[in-house]
């Protein structure tokens, strides 16, 4: 029994040491994984350091008989916390990255990772149950042990090191695969591998603003059906659009991964391909047992409406038909988007996936507008309460901004003819009253000195805008420029 407990300690120590080192080698990934389990953002960073340090400490404690029992208690508690977190995420229908062994090995939370942690927990509890005085052989006693036992121990150590080496090599191979995929995309771009016009395409990750509605469309499918925007939204699930082409080599290389994601997520998300070419070409390339829907464009009309410029590109849309991510262009970006989707609660009202902007700020989506009270140019008091009861397009202007001035005519025209189902308009501007006297607007214009209120609402330059819902909550990221502002209310310019 002493030999068994000794081997058990060594195995658990190796597991926790490997897990701790793996996490320390990828602190950014550890922080992201911890956020995926619901830990508040301000706590995720310190926890991403404390967790691997605790694992290494418990590993060291397990090596020695005098401290092994305490190490086993710590290991058991950590594993029980992991198991509880996994069960909760699985119950919610989420599959965040467990990041169990950090840079060495990681996978989405599922039955496999849960079972592994349960086994580790049982092993640790065996040491706990045996008590502080019964933790097996001391390291110093090994010199007097039978040679057969020594052979077993050293054999296990060698196997452990080989296992670590294999995991490390696997990690290197995965990184090489990512590099090769990126080179494929670069080669494709440089050699015009896709028969598409790429002039003035701009940044592939720029698209419609998050919170804007997807455009109306009626598209034929490769199976001979005709599907509209309303048909897809009636299904009541978020949508993951993939812009592809039958002549796109990176699209073909990504296809096995897409098929895997479909099997994991098809009960929660609709997978839709946007392609061109003939129906036969697309069925030969992209037909799937998952009954994948493939829209066939004449040219790039739907991709252009959605402002998707490259292939392959993925775009996430929520169940209400609102843009919920920026376009993810290329293999790596698509995989990152999928990982983010897996870590989200898809039923959340304000689900979206976005990184910080260049100023280090995240969208204020889901936030209640701050209390304020200002007079508009006509002397009417405008407060936060006036932005409730109906959607409101809040725009941020300056009469010294030429892009704002160029919008005046169109904005004034829309302000006069907009229907009852369209949002109200509120303009926050800067400067003097006299500068705004010639504005032909029915809606209120509020002078916000130094943009004190505008900044709290998410202003990001001029002209920019956010959309406020009936409950006074921000439901879009900050749209910048006339095109994106019009997109927030479903008008294409």
Secondary structure, 3 states (H helix, E strand, C coil): CHHHHHHHHHHHHHHHHHHHHHHHCCHHHHHHHHHHCCCCHHHHHHHHHHHHHHHHHHHHHHHCHHHHHHHHHHHHHHHHHHHHHHHHHHHCCCCCECCCECCCECCECCHHHHHHHHHHHHHHHHHHHCCCCCCCCCHHHHHHCCHHHHHHHHHHHHHHHHHHHHHHHHHHHHHHHHHHHHHHHHHHHHCCCCCCCCCCCCCCCCCCCCCCECCCCEEEECCCCEEEHHHHHCCCCEEEEEECCCCCHHHHHHHHHHHHHHHHHCCCEEEEEEECCCHHHHHHHHCCCCCCEEEECCCCHHHHHCCCCCCCEEEEECCCCEECECCEECHHHHHHHHHHHHHCCCCCCCCCECCCCCCCCCCCCCCECCCCEEEECCCCEEEHHHHCCCCEEEEECCCCCHHHHHHHHHHHHHHHHCCCCCCEEEEEECCCHHHHCCCCCCCEEEECHHHHHHHHHCCCCCCEEEEECCCCEECCCCEECHHHHHHHCCCCC
